[in-house]
Amino acid sequence: MRAARSYLGLGLAVLYAAAFVVAYWLYAQGAGQFMADIWLSLAAIPYILTARALTGSSDFSADSIGQLLSAAAFCCALAYLAGAMIEFLLRCAWRLATRMRRRAVPSPRSEREGA
């Protein structure tokens, strides 16, 4: 289970969920107005593009709670995966950098033994 834990991924997923909440709040403030759901549509772009690529069309609507929840879950999962991959790459780069530094700098103990 350790491999599935990512603090950066969790943080990005929480931020994306917060963005969906704010976008829905803005939609609810002006529900009857022209382009009231623009912020929800912008927040759901990964979901809309994936649905369009898989099915050929996307009929995302802010009025449909099912679509809204599935878009939020999909986008949060995508943000989590992106954060987990970035964290993995950063951890690998850190391990590589510290391993190379340990090889390049001799320890004081080895200098005393050699002298």
C-alpha positions in Angstrom: 0.0 0.0 0.0 3.0 2.3 0.4 3.4 2.6 -3.4 -0.1 4.0 -3.7 0.4 6.8 -1.2 1.3 10.2 -2.6 1.2 13.4 -0.7 1.6 15.6 -3.7 -1.1 13.6 -5.6 -3.5 13.9 -2.6 -2.9 17.6 -2.4 -3.6 18.1 -6.1 -6.7 16.0 -5.9 -8.0 18.0 -3.0 -7.3 21.3 -4.8 -9.1 20.0 -7.9 -12.1 19.0 -5.7 -12.1 22.5 -4.1 -12.0 24.0 -7.6 -15.1 21.9 -8.5 -16.9 23.1 -5.4 -16.1 26.7 -6.1 -17.2 26.3 -9.8 -20.5 24.7 -8.7 -21.1 27.5 -6.2 -20.5 30.1 -9.0 -22.9 28.2 -11.2 -25.5 28.1 -8.5 -25.2 31.9 -8.0 -26.2 32.6 -11.6 -28.1 29.4 -12.6 -30.5 31.1 -15.1 -28.0 33.4 -16.8 -26.2 33.0 -20.1 -22.9 31.0 -19.7 -23.5 30.3 -16.0 -21.8 26.9 -16.2 -18.6 28.1 -17.9 -16.5 27.5 -14.8 -17.8 24.0 -14.4 -17.1 23.3 -18.1 -13.5 24.7 -17.7 -12.9 22.6 -14.6 -14.2 19.5 -16.4 -12.1 19.8 -19.5 -10.2 16.6 -19.0 -13.5 14.7 -18.5 -15.1 16.3 -21.6 -12.1 15.7 -23.8 -11.8 12.0 -22.7 -15.6 11.5 -23.2 -15.4 13.0 -26.6 -12.4 10.9 -27.6 -14.0 7.6 -26.4 -17.6 8.1 -27.5 -17.3 10.7 -30.2 -19.5 13.3 -28.3 -19.8 14.9 -25.0 -23.0 16.3 -23.6 -21.7 17.6 -20.3 -24.2 19.7 -18.4 -24.0 21.3 -15.0 -27.7 20.4 -14.5 -26.9 16.7 -14.4 -25.6 15.8 -11.0 -24.5 12.3 -12.1 -22.3 13.8 -14.9 -21.0 16.4 -12.5 -20.0 13.9 -9.9 -18.4 11.6 -12.4 -16.5 14.5 -13.9 -15.3 15.6 -10.5 -14.2 12.0 -9.6 -12.4 11.5 -12.9 -10.6 14.9 -12.8 -9.6 14.3 -9.1 -8.2 10.8 -10.0 -6.3 12.3 -12.9 -4.8 15.0 -10.7 -3.9 12.3 -8.1 -2.1 10.2 -10.8 -0.3 13.3 -12.1 0.9 14.2 -8.7 1.9 10.7 -7.9 4.0 10.5 -11.1 5.7 13.8 -10.4 6.4 12.8 -6.8 7.9 9.5 -8.0 10.2 11.3 -10.4 11.3 13.8 -7.8 12.0 11.0 -5.3 14.1 9.1 -7.9 16.0 12.2 -8.8 16.7 12.9 -5.1 17.9 9.4 -4.5 20.2 9.6 -7.6 21.6 12.9 -6.6 22.3 11.9 -3.0 23.8 8.6 -4.1 26.2 10.4 -6.5 27.1 12.9 -3.8 27.9 10.1 -1.4 30.2 8.5 -3.9 32.0 11.8 -4.8 32.6 13.0 -1.2 34.8 10.7 0.9 33.8 10.3 4.5 36.1 11.5 7.2 36.4 8.0 8.6 37.9 6.7 5.4 40.4 9.5 5.2 41.7 8.6 8.7 42.0 5.0 7.9 44.0 5.6 4.7 46.5 8.0 6.4 
